[in-house]
Amino acid sequence: MSYVQNVLNGLIAKNQGQSEFIQAATEVLTTIEPCVAANPAYEKAALLERLVEPERQIMFRVPWIDDKGNVQVNRGFRVQFNSAIGPYKGGLRFHPSVNLSIIKFLGFEQIFKNSLTTLPIGGGKGGADFDPKGKSDNEVMRFCQSFMTELYRHIGADTDVPAGDIGVGGREVAYMYGQYKRITGLYEGVLTGKGLTFGGSLVRTEATGYGLVYLVEEMLKAAGDSFEGKTVVISGAGNVAVYAAYKATQLGAKVVSFSDSTGYIYDKDGVDIPYVEDLKFNKRGRLSEYKNHKPSAEYHDGKGVWNIPCDIALPCATQNELNEADAKTLVANGCKAVGEGANMPSTLEAIDVFLKNGVLFAPAKAANAGGVATSALEMSQNSARLSWTFDEVDAKLHGIMVSIYNNMASAAKEYGVEGNFVAGANIAGFLKVAEAMMAQGIV
Ligand code: NDP
């Protein structure tokens, strides 16, 4: 049995019930097999066994009081997965589905994504099974303060720098930053995604969506194509989805959909993006309201966004939102390129369908790395006590996404799987972390 298979079997036995973590680890380990086989020293140093075991996993109680005076208790998490190339870095997710498996899968993916950005950041992730939906601002504030009252002792500008993710946007980051500062007395770059008046970076809000489109643009360019005149289907209606839609539109594409956890809209004339941005971010409303605004558009309850014919699909909602049947439908409808804005939105079977049918497929680790890359740029600005202009940060983001594309494309070519960017991104991300871990000894 190969070293990789052996480690995977051990991981599955040891992490029973953690299906998302097992899925993410299987995808990474099976695709890096050729470069692991070429480096026997890795096995001797138990490199993979160390790589799949988080350096530290923290779980904690988050008690808070709701507006009716009732005591609520949530579970908080921070998984500090790997610090070989820099301080732990990765978002916080607030969603009722959050559990240890989901945080571990996200933290594991983050190691390779952060390595791919070319910046010095390690991998981590955290969150809570708290649902900000339907809560008042005061309830969200009390929750964030209680969450940070425990988390603060585990993080710091040079140790672990959390950011946003699903359910954690500017409002939540600001409440958590206020509480961190109050407890520690430190005004430091400990969280990214901060407001512009207190250390945030221009472009951070737009970065993941913009970066996704920059990377897909590069992938299309290499194939002699572009966004110009293309029909784009986007799932999700949050931070990543909305800014991906803006950038794709700027590049000449027509975005015809958004989705949320209750349904999706199909506007064949092109979605009114500012309307959706205001509806979701300011009014915290539902997509079902879009039809009142534009009666010619369609709203459908439930899943089904992948049935809409398109040239390019950008899944930007959540993990495993695009399965094998969806992938087959997209291929049958003529979809030529897929870029993953969300983390692990496509199942392993769906990825297989895309690769077998010659669809250009940009995996999340590479495609959505623009968010964390710009977070690292925010850290640099905080350390230097200065701020760059929008155009400066945007140009750096664009440059990073082009480098990521080139790195994953050349790693795929070097290891004999040209055009397979899943393998290319995993190999390129892995090699840098592996080299650092080997150099640092058995730690
Ligand atoms: P938001 O909370 O801003 O938006 C998430 C969107 O996805 C919402 O429209 C939400 O719908 C929808 N959604 C969430 N869960 C489900 C579900 N189970 N089924 C269908 N729709 C769902 O999150 P982000 O845009 O920040 O994150 C989206 C994805 O991108 C996540 O996978 C995240 O990990 C990833 N990502 C985010 C980064 C960032 O910088 N924000 C960086 C890199 C990756 P509803 O409104 O109903 O809740």
Residues whose N, C-alpha, C, O or C-beta is under 5 A from the ligand:
A	BS01	NDP	G164 D165 I166 G167 T208 G236 A237 G238 N239 V240 A241 S259 D260 S261 T262 C316 A317 T318 Q319 G341 A342 N343 N368 G371
